[in-house]
């Protein structure tokens, strides 16, 4: 049975963790052919997130990494990448805006031969028009200044194969722009569209 590593960078997500783990676990079990590990990287939370995860370790395969201070999302994700054992990884946010039920579709695309399966948001619920306006500007600036095609509304929720992940880690980035690196690294890539929900809690 192949292993898939789920990497979560989080800070103060005590209200979301139990539901997140339950939904991701159910999605993996639907595949029937993949085992899992959950890698949670704690970006210096001040709530009960760590306590909750330690309790949930009794029922789920959870690896908890506590950062020594607040580093921000990208260094935490990198720490998760460096400590995963999977044949592929899925990185996603912990706030349940990205639906875990989409995991089965990502795995299906990977089994077709794709090394990187991006998710592309067709709608972004719960986000203000101002935020979306500046997000669009940011994508335009990045695409004008870089030699990669960073598609609009493609976020960090994605599947990355082991060989693609190894190539990303070879770059030795301290604060990697994972969204860009996952495109730049090449290999067979595809996209899965979905509606992004408003933050649950």
N, C-alpha and C positions, 0 to 999 in steps of 0.2 A: 504494500500500500504506500502510495506517495504521500509526502508531507507538505502541507502548506502552512507558511508562517504568516500570521497576522500581526502587523506592527501598528501600534497606537501610541502617538505622542499625546500626553494629556496634562492638563492642569485644572484642578478643582472641578472634577466631573462626577462627584458622588451621586448625583441624581440620575445620571445616565448609565453608569457602568453595568448594573445588573441587567437592565433591559438590552443593552448593547451586546453583552456576552451571550445572553440567551438567544437573541435573534441571529447572531453570527454562527453560533453553534448549530442551530437548527438548519441554517442554510448549508453548512458543510455536510451535515448528515444526509441531506437530500441528494448529494452527489453520489454517495454510496461507495466511492473508491478513493477518498482522500482522508488522511488523518490530519490533525491540526496541532498548532501551538499558538498561544496568544502571548505576544510580547508587549507589555505595557511599560512605556518609558515615562516616568513621573518627573515632570518639569517643576519640581519644588512646590507641590500642592500644599495648601494650608488647611484643607478641609479633611474629611474622613475617607478620601479616595483610597489611600494606601491601606487603611484598615479593612475596607470593603474588599479589596482585591486579595488581601491575605486570607480573608475568610472564604472567598470564592475559590481559592486554590485547592480547597478540599474536594471540590466537585469538577473542576476544569483544569486543563493543562495550561497554567499561567506562569509566565516568567516575568518578574517585576524588576525593573531597573530604576533605581532612585538616583537622579542627578544630584550633584553636590550643591547646586544653586540653580537659579533660573537661567536657562540657556536660550530658550526660544524653540520654536517648532523644529526647524531644520536640523540642528545638532542632535536633538532628541531622536528624530527619525533615523539619522545616521547611526546613532548608538543602537537602535533597534535592528537596523540592517546588519550591523557588524556582529550581532549576537543571535542571529536567526540561523536555523538549521534546515529550512525547507527547500524542497525542489523548486518552489516558486514562493513569492511573497505577495501579499495584498496589503497595501498601506491605505488607511482611511482614517478620517477624523473620528473623534469619540463622542460627538454631540448628536449623532443620529440624523443629521441632515442628509447624509448619504445612506440610502436604504440597503441594509445588509442582505436583503432578499435578492439583490442584483449579483451577489457573489456567484451563484450557480451559473449565471450567464457568462461571467468573466472566465470561470473555469472551463466552460464549454468552448469558448473561443480559444483559450490556451491549448486545449486538447486537439484543436484543429491545426495547431502548429504555430500559433502566434506567441512571440516572446514577450511582448508588452501589449496589454489590453487596457486602453485608456477608457475613462467614462467621460461623456460629454453631456452637459446639462442643457436640456431644451427649455426648461423653465427654472427660475430660482425663486421659490416662494419665501416670503418673510424678509426679503432684502429690499431696501429702499431704492427708489429711482436714482438718488444721488450716488449711492454706493455702486450701482450697476453702471452709471455713467462714467465714473472714474475707473472702474474695472476695465471697461472697454477702451478707455484712453491708454491704460497701462499695457494692455495686449498690443495695441497699435505701436506704442513706443518700442516695446521689446522686439516685435517682428521687424521694425525698421532698422534696429541696431544690431540684429543678430543674423546668423546664416541658417537658422532653423525655422521651420514652419510651426510655430506655437499656436495651435488652433484656439479660437475664442471659445470660452466656456468649458474648456478641458481642465479639470482640477487635479487634485492630488490623489483621489480615489482611483487606484489602478492596480493591475496585476503585473508583476515583473518576474520573468523566469530567472532561474539561478545563474545562467551564463550571462544574461544582461545585467543582473545585479552585481556579479563579480566585476564586470567591466566598469560599472558605475563606481564601485569601491576602489578600483585601481586608480581613479583620478585623485585620490587623497585630498578631497575637499573637506575643509573644516566646517563650513557653513554652506552646504550645497543647495543650489536651486534645483530641487529634485524634479519639479515640473519640466524644466528645460533640459536637464541631463537625461531624463527618460526618453526624450525625443532625439536629442543629439546622439545618443549612444547607438542608434540604428537598430538592426535586426528587424524581424517581421512584426509589424505593428498594426493594430486595428482599433476601432472605437465602438463603444456601446452607449446608446443614448438613454437618458432618464430624466425624470423631473426631480429636482432637488427640493427637499422639504424644508420647512422652517425649523429652526432649532427646537428640539423637544423640551429641554430644560436648561 
